[in-house]
Amino acid sequence: GAGVSQSPRYKVAKRGQDVALRCDPISGHVSLFWYQQALGQGPEFLTYFQNEAQLDKSGLPSDRFFAERPEGSVSTLKIQRTQQEDSAVYLCASSLGWGREKLFFGSGTQLSVL
Amino acid sequence: AQRVTQPEKLLSVFKGAPVELKCNYSYSGSPELFWYVQYSRQRLQLLLRHISRESIKGFTADLNKGETSFHLKKPFAQEEDSAMYYCALPSGSARQLTFGSGTQLTVLP
């Protein structure tokens, strides 16, 4: 395919709404990562999948954040009861192996919570 | 805890001048460091990793364990090098990367 695909590209939510962000990694890539990037900052790790297994969710900021990758390909990051501090760009990345080599990033979803 | 510091948010140089983007890190053990780059309206992409010791687009970076630095250098900057540059190292489970806050490089004509 054309690389890691993320949708929607932009999302505006009212405070308190639930949102779902989708990531379609490169076909065959084992590892999938979610990162959060606040304005003027570098990406910050949220969670990591190896195939369908979520091996690390230490970066999820609260229990309002939930991620899944049920069939080991497409992943969804869900944020419940959005807050203004959730406004950021959410980046998805995938890699062929188990993670420390080259990451391929998507274009990101820019979430604005009003 | 692992940490990456990029002290310069903005850096401007003239075309043809040397450029050095600074990166300092704190890490227990032998780190594997990366530079990622994001050109305007493009995705974040890997520029180079120290373990491969490659030179990509004329950029090099040497790991200095004594100074805990991994500065990115290029002897003659080009206008197309204008971009946001991020230094990164493994952390946590070692599968994830910790990124610095980035340096916006502008190469002036």
Interface residues (C-beta under 8 A of the other chain):
Chain A: G3 V4 S31 F33 Y35 G40 Q41 G42 P43 E44 F45 Y48 Q50 L55 D56 S58 G59 L91 A93 W98 G99 R100 E101 K102 L103 F104 F105 G106 S107 G108
Chain B: V4 K9 E32 Y36 R43 L44 Q45 L46 R49 Y86 A88 P90 S91 G92 S93 A94 R95 Q96 L97 T98 F99 G100 S101 G102
